[in-house]
Amino acid sequence: MKSHVRAVVIGGGVVGCSVLYHLAKAGWSDVMLIERSELTSGSSWHAAGGFHTLNGDPNVAKLQAYTVSLYKELEELSGQSCGLHLTGGVMMADTPERMDFLRLVHAKGRYLGMETELITPSEAKAMFPLMDESNFVGALWDPVEGHLDPSGTTHAYARAARKLGAEIVLRNRVVELTQEPDGTWNVVTEQGTVKADHVVNAGGLWAREVGRMAGLELPVLAMEHMYLLTEDMPEVLDFNARTGRELVGVIDFKGEIYTRQERSGILLGTYEKACKPWSPVETPWDFGHELLAPDLDRIAPSLEVGFRHFPALENAGIKQIINGPFTFAPDGNPLVGPVPGLTNYWTACGVMAGFSQGGGVGLALSQWMVDGDPGADIWGMDVSRYGEWATLRYTNAKVRENYSRRFSISFPNEELPAARPQQTTPLYDIMVRDNHAVMGDSWGLETPLWFAPSAEEAHDVLSFHRSNDFEHVGREVRATRESVGVTEISNFAKYEVTGDGAEAFLNRLMTNTMPKTGRIVLTPMLNEAGKLIGDFTIAKMDAARFMVWGSIAAQKYHMRWFQQHLPSDGSVAIRRLGINLVGLSIAGPNARKVLEKLTDDDVSGSAFRFMDVREMDVHAAPCIVNRITYTGDLGYEIWMEPAYQRRVYDGIRQAGEEFGIVDFGMRALLAMRLEKNFPTWFRELRPIYGPFEAGMDRFVKLSKDDFIGREAAAKEQADGLKLMRTSFLVDALDADVMGDEPVWAKVGDTDYGTVEKPHGYGAPRFDADGKEIAKPEGGTLRDGDWRVVGWITSGGYAHSIGSSMAQGYIPSALANDGSEGMFEIEILGIRRPARIALEPPFDPAGDKMRS
Ligand SMILES: Cc1cc2nc3c(=O)[nH]c(=O)nc-3n(C[C@H](O)[C@H](O)[C@H](O)COP(=O)(O)OP(=O)(O)OC[C@H]3O[C@@H](n4cnc5c(N)ncnc54)[C@H](O)[C@@H]3O)c2cc1C
């Protein structure tokens, strides 16, 4: 065993081995993997080995597609078989709602180059004749699905890594981690200590324990998971003999079941509602290659449905039941990346689908470690997406919720109830009890979404279509636009940046020039590659004090970046204020009249101008007031310590009474910003876009002193833009866009080339005789003169102008074409006409917000 290496990967499951392979492939051959026992001694050995590309997050889906495409190369490189069976699979819908969900998945897949197809239950039955198709209304065919040998695949990664120079040490537990002042780690093992510049926690079932070695409580929990294997089945043997093909994989959402062929029988697994955490507080070190006791009672409801939907199974003998634990993060996606607040400590854990995601996780993490950037938009997997509120018991509640909903429909207006309320502001009771607010979860903080007329009506009716909130959100928008509304805006990230070096520091990080004292700027933040990694509002309070507001969910992500770039001379300090600073916004033409009644300051249009900031008393409470609002109206953001929030809110309500003030929620706020063509962070603004294609030109000052990403941004502008963020007016029916829909354009043979091409791999679809069915002409991206040219990032109904709206990215050559009949957006499988909104439909010149 070497005594000093560049990186130690802790854990020899599929994920650790993939990280090791990718690090070595990226040129870090001086790396070591340390495994407590033999390779695959955690979850990896008893996995069902299924893989697929589909994921709710398109960026995670891309990494899954990479994982699947890697296996052939890995086999060649390592000389080790992965036991690959690329069978394809069907997802079965038993209700119209589930079919809507599959249509959405299918449409999303288009711009990712996935060649899924919507098919009939009979067509699905042709590929899996064990089903009783009368239970279903339709299905989705995914050619890039299958199964493999988990142990073979893990060893293939390991062998390939060894060939590239990496070292693997087996039967040696890491027992302690200590860090030197220079940031290097002492990895204390049973066989001695290894010094490492970096450590990677790929501890799988023991990721929490390996986290605790560095003082971390990672939001990871293992759940028991069962699948059963049948004896050989005559129906399977007959199908194989008749068609010369293997059965395809099936997901039956109703039964919470996945199933596929295993040898000449069937493997059937469940994500049962009555799910059970395993070792909720601590994972025993002596657990290894043993299985947990099966508990058929727990999965009996799923099996009952399964026997109805796949009648042949009822008579099949059960050969073995596997019950094993594997880990989940609260949202079911992995935890990857550098841990905020620590140096050179990386995670690659919480990977619940190691054989779909392991390759992508390894690739992203190795690029991050070697090049300083993951090379892809991996926000959905970033370890920084959780705050300190994701405690052990929070994680327990959320993981159970996630597991039991794995095969449930996720509706766009759905707020999940587990572990809530976690954090509340002082207005919580007033909002819920008195104002009948329907609350949402913003990074663990309860936030009003909309206001119902009565307590009985204060809930969302789940739907892909416009729902029961529609008219109430409309009322909130119109009342605000016509007079004045108030909303809680505590769900922002807030930072205080102080010190002699504060201005220079912010100038180096941000693309805009810093404001004069008493003024505000909006500014993107870029990475070295010139891509968007933040979008902030910054106010200069005095020469050495700035207030910074950003996205609540990106707090840890941004703090990680800020801390990495802090000058070492101590001239800058950053404080994350969290909910120690809370906020209210008043907006609408009468907003000034309301504020005037609450303060002795002169807040006239000339004394307190658009983009001014001032510390002033509001209803006798000390506040920071920004003359700015995300609704695009005349408006103010008022910030205060929580102790004052009820008082300020009461004052606003009283002062606004004569103007008919209304409460409005996040949904109204987001609807109003659509009418102004304002983008949002994590939807329109993400690390895959440059600032110019995102339409942020006026906030990027290429002429100012150097800033991070300047060179790349200048190049983006000089080279000409491939894509442009674009707003659309959509002729929608009763459903608005939800995000990730494809944008079709009538472009004839011109190929604008921004949408991913189909992967070119995948299983063929076949009929009952085993004969291949040709793919639809043009695949999923072409239809006569129409082509998929882009994708939607967000949208909804713009109530004050009375139109459905959407934002998305399309080729820049098309972005100025405001003509009718040029674009269509596919909403729930129906292509609806859309027209580019070349300027904001509400107050295009911005006169109202400047008034
Ligand atoms: C029943 C079942 C069915 C499944 N089916 C599928 C499926 O069909 N498809 C799919 O993609 N996934 C499936 N999974 C999930 C899959 O197994 C996991 O996603 C995957 O194994 C996670 O791999 P890992 O490397 O992160 O963790 P693990 O496999 O748990 O590996 C972690 C390794 O780290 C080692 N380790 C931990 N701490 C230390 C230490 N301190 N020192 C040294 N070594 C240490 C452990 O010994 C272990 O070998 C299934 C899981 C189960 C239980």
The ligand as an SDF file (V2000), in Angstrom:
LIG
                    3D

 53 58  0  0  0  0  0  0  0  0999 V2000
  -32.2290   -5.7350   -3.4290 C   0  0  0  0  0  0  0  0  0  0  0  0
  -31.6030   -4.6540   -4.2240 C   0  0  0  0  0  0  0  0  0  0  0  0
  -31.8980   -4.5050   -5.5750 C   0  0  0  0  0  0  0  0  0  0  0  0
  -31.3120   -3.4870   -6.3100 C   0  0  0  0  0  0  0  0  0  0  0  0
  -31.5770   -3.3900   -7.6470 N   0  0  0  0  0  0  0  0  0  0  0  0
  -30.9450   -2.4460   -8.3950 C   0  0  0  0  0  0  0  0  0  0  0  0
  -31.1270   -2.3840   -9.7980 C   0  0  0  0  0  0  0  0  0  0  0  0
  -31.8540   -3.1650  -10.3760 O   0  0  0  0  0  0  0  0  0  0  0  0
  -30.4810   -1.4140  -10.4910 N   0  0  0  0  0  0  0  0  0  0  0  0
  -29.6490   -0.5170   -9.8800 C   0  0  0  0  0  0  0  0  0  0  0  0
  -29.0810    0.3480  -10.5550 O   0  0  0  0  0  0  0  0  0  0  0  0
  -29.4820   -0.5580   -8.5470 N   0  0  0  0  0  0  0  0  0  0  0  0
  -30.0860   -1.4980   -7.7960 C   0  0  0  0  0  0  0  0  0  0  0  0
  -29.8840   -1.5450   -6.4460 N   0  0  0  0  0  0  0  0  0  0  0  0
  -29.1120   -0.4650   -5.8300 C   0  0  0  0  0  0  0  0  0  0  0  0
  -27.6320   -0.6500   -6.0300 C   0  0  0  0  0  0  0  0  0  0  0  0
  -27.2640   -1.8280   -5.4160 O   0  0  0  0  0  0  0  0  0  0  0  0
  -26.8970    0.5530   -5.4500 C   0  0  0  0  0  0  0  0  0  0  0  0
  -27.2910    1.7000   -6.1470 O   0  0  0  0  0  0  0  0  0  0  0  0
  -25.3990    0.4160   -5.5670 C   0  0  0  0  0  0  0  0  0  0  0  0
  -24.9650   -0.8260   -5.1570 O   0  0  0  0  0  0  0  0  0  0  0  0
  -24.6950    1.4750   -4.7480 C   0  0  0  0  0  0  0  0  0  0  0  0
  -23.3230    1.2680   -4.8550 O   0  0  0  0  0  0  0  0  0  0  0  0
  -22.2910    1.9860   -3.9140 P   0  0  0  0  0  0  0  0  0  0  0  0
  -20.9560    1.7210   -4.4780 O   0  0  0  0  0  0  0  0  0  0  0  0
  -22.6820    3.4020   -3.7330 O   0  0  0  0  0  0  0  0  0  0  0  0
  -22.4590    1.3490   -2.4790 O   0  0  0  0  0  0  0  0  0  0  0  0
  -22.1400   -0.0720   -1.8790 P   0  0  0  0  0  0  0  0  0  0  0  0
  -22.3960   -1.1430   -2.8650 O   0  0  0  0  0  0  0  0  0  0  0  0
  -22.8250   -0.1520   -0.5790 O   0  0  0  0  0  0  0  0  0  0  0  0
  -20.5780   -0.0490   -1.6750 O   0  0  0  0  0  0  0  0  0  0  0  0
  -19.9370    0.6400   -0.6480 C   0  0  0  0  0  0  0  0  0  0  0  0
  -18.6560   -0.0670   -0.3450 C   0  0  0  0  0  0  0  0  0  0  0  0
  -17.9060    0.7280    0.5440 O   0  0  0  0  0  0  0  0  0  0  0  0
  -17.2270   -0.1080    1.4640 C   0  0  0  0  0  0  0  0  0  0  0  0
  -16.9150    0.6980    2.6400 N   0  0  0  0  0  0  0  0  0  0  0  0
  -17.7920    1.4300    3.3740 C   0  0  0  0  0  0  0  0  0  0  0  0
  -17.1410    2.0390    4.3780 N   0  0  0  0  0  0  0  0  0  0  0  0
  -15.8470    1.7100    4.2710 C   0  0  0  0  0  0  0  0  0  0  0  0
  -14.6980    2.0180    5.0460 C   0  0  0  0  0  0  0  0  0  0  0  0
  -14.7760    2.7820    6.1220 N   0  0  0  0  0  0  0  0  0  0  0  0
  -13.5290    1.5090    4.6550 N   0  0  0  0  0  0  0  0  0  0  0  0
  -13.4410    0.7400    3.5510 C   0  0  0  0  0  0  0  0  0  0  0  0
  -14.5060    0.3780    2.8010 N   0  0  0  0  0  0  0  0  0  0  0  0
  -15.6890    0.8670    3.1690 C   0  0  0  0  0  0  0  0  0  0  0  0
  -18.2280   -1.2330    1.7120 C   0  0  0  0  0  0  0  0  0  0  0  0
  -17.6180   -2.3910    2.1880 O   0  0  0  0  0  0  0  0  0  0  0  0
  -18.8530   -1.4100    0.3460 C   0  0  0  0  0  0  0  0  0  0  0  0
  -18.2200   -2.4120   -0.4150 O   0  0  0  0  0  0  0  0  0  0  0  0
  -30.4380   -2.5680   -5.6820 C   0  0  0  0  0  0  0  0  0  0  0  0
  -30.1420   -2.7330   -4.3480 C   0  0  0  0  0  0  0  0  0  0  0  0
  -30.7030   -3.7470   -3.6140 C   0  0  0  0  0  0  0  0  0  0  0  0
  -30.3520   -3.8950   -2.1770 C   0  0  0  0  0  0  0  0  0  0  0  0
  1  2  1  0
  2  3  1  0
  2 52  2  0
  3  4  2  0
  4  5  1  0
  4 50  1  0
  5  6  2  0
  6  7  1  0
  6 13  1  0
  7  8  2  0
  7  9  1  0
  9 10  1  0
 10 11  2  0
 10 12  1  0
 12 13  2  0
 13 14  1  0
 14 15  1  0
 14 50  1  0
 15 16  1  0
 16 17  1  0
 16 18  1  0
 18 19  1  0
 18 20  1  0
 20 21  1  0
 20 22  1  0
 22 23  1  0
 23 24  1  0
 24 25  2  0
 24 26  1  0
 24 27  1  0
 27 28  1  0
 28 29  2  0
 28 30  1  0
 28 31  1  0
 31 32  1  0
 32 33  1  0
 33 34  1  0
 33 48  1  0
 34 35  1  0
 35 36  1  0
 35 46  1  0
 36 37  1  0
 36 45  1  0
 37 38  2  0
 38 39  1  0
 39 40  1  0
 39 45  2  0
 40 41  1  0
 40 42  2  0
 42 43  1  0
 43 44  2  0
 44 45  1  0
 46 47  1  0
 46 48  1  0
 48 49  1  0
 50 51  2  0
 51 52  1  0
 52 53  1  0
M  END
$$$$
